[in-house]
């Protein structure tokens, strides 16, 4: 199986990761007007469109940071599809009224659809993790935050003033609690259905 070729628009993903203001402004200048137009044509306003754009950029950033996102399609198709799906989800969530969606006849590349799906699933998992993380005890939170921050459990043990063996065992227990909370949530069941 051959690996897909990295698209030249990877520069936008790299720019987001580097918090490059020029690249971020470029994304807004080139791609935001299409999203704003779409949302305004489909029961939304400019402020809602800006919120959707911001949320999608944050989701892309987090996926790129945590999952090493590699763009194999044009950024435009990927970004627009994510914004469109997020907006449609918002409409479904908050509207009891019939919504007419004016579907653009845009040929969206399969890679964009696949990447958009991956980003949506990543975002759902991240939200699920954040909710579950708030439900575990304070000592587990502190231990896991330290484990995320430092490279080795030895460093974590040193920072927390305890032994490596204790940290290792306690981390395992905390991750078990976190996993259990996540798996019992309604969001987890929805993610499993969508995959």
N, C-alpha and C positions, 0 to 999 in steps of 0.2 A: 504494500500500500504506500503510495507516494504522499509525502507531506505537501499540504497546500502552500502555494507561494504567498509570501507576505505582500500585502498590497502597499503601494506607495503612500496611501493615506494613513499608514501606521504613525506617521508624524503627528497626527492629531492625538492619538492615544499617548504617545511619548510626551507630547507637549502638556497634556493634562497631568500626567504623572509628575512632570517637572515643575508644575504650577507656572508654566510659561504664559505670562499675560498676553503676549503677542498671539500665540496660538489660540488661547481661549477667546480672545477678541475676534480672531479670524473665524472661529467656529460660529460665534454669534452673528458676525457680519454675513457669512456665506449661507448658513443653514437655518438660523432662527426664523427668518422671514417666511420660509415655506411652512414651518411648524405653526407659527402664529396664524398664518392664513388658513391652514387646515383647521385649527381649533376654533377660530372665529367662524368658519363656515359650518361648524358642527357643534353648535349650542354653547360655545365658550367665548371668553373675552381675552384681551391681550394679557391681562394680569395672570389669568389662569394658564395661559400659554407659557408665560415666563416661568411660572412655578414648575410646570411640566418639564421645560427645558433644563431648569436648574436640577431637578430631581434626577433626570436622566443622566446629566453630566456627572453628578455625584455617584450614581450607580455604576457608570462606566469607569470612573476613577477607582472606585473600590474594587471592581472586578479586575481592572488592570493591575492594581497594587497587590491584590491577594491571589489572583489566579493567573497572572502573567498573560493577560489578554493579547492575542495576536490577531490583527485585522487582516482578513483574507478577501475583503470586498471593499467597495467604495464606502467611505465614512458616511457620505450623504444617505445612502440607502439604509445603512445600519442605524444611524442616528434617527432618521425620520421614522423608521419602523418602530423603534423603541418608544419614541414620543407618541406616535399614533396609538400604539397598544396601551400605553400608560393612560392616555386620554380616554380611550374607550373603556378601560377599567374604571376610571373615575366616574364616567357617565353611568355605568352599570351600578356602581356603588351608591351614588347619591341621587339618582333620578328614578322616580316612579313613573315619570311621563314617557310617552313614546318618543324615541329619538330617531331622527332620520339622519343617516350618515351619508354624506356625499362622497362616494368612493372615487378617488382619483384613479385613472387608468394608467398606473405606473407599473412598469415591469420591475419587480423587486427581485434581486438576485437571490438564489437559494442560500448562498453563504451569509447574506445579510439576515435572512430569516433564521438561520441556524444560530448565528452569533447573537441576534436579538433574543432568541429563546434562551440561550445560555445565560445572558445577562439578566433576564427576568427571573430565571430560576435562582441565580446567584443572589439577586436582590431579595427574593423571598426567603432564601435560607439565612441571609444576613439579618433580616428583620426578625425572623424566628429565633435566631441565636441571641439577638439583643434582648428580646422579651424574656427568653428563658434565663439568660445571664442575670437579669434583675431579680429573678425568683430564687436563686441559690443564696446560701448564707454568705455573710460578709467575709468570713475567713476563706471560703472557697473563692470568692471574687478576688480578694487580695492575692491569693496564691496563683490563680490563673492569670491575672494581670501581670504578675511578676514573670510567670512562665512565658507569656507572650512577648514580654519586653527583653528578657535576657536570653542569650544563646544556649546556655546549658543549665541543667538542674543544679549543678554544683554552684553556679553563680546565684541562682534563686535561693538555695539553702543559705549561702553566705549572706545575702541581702536580708533574708528573713531571720537570720540568727538561729538556724536549726540545722539538723543533719540532712544529708543527701537522701538517706533511706526514708526518713519521715516525709520529705518533700515528694519523693517519687510515689510513695503509697498514697499520700493525701491528694496528689494531683490526679491519680487514677480514680479515686473515690469521687472527687469533685467533677471530673469529666463524666463519670457514670451518672451522677445526679443531673448534670446538665443535659446529657443525652436522654435520660428518662423523661425529663420535663419537656424537651423538644418533641419526643416521639409521642407523647400523650396529647399534644396540642392539636387543635383543629387545622392549623396552618400546615403542620407536617403531613397530615392526611391529604390535604389539597396538593401539596408539592408532589407527593407520591403518585397521585392520580394523574398529574400533568406530565410526569416523566415517562 
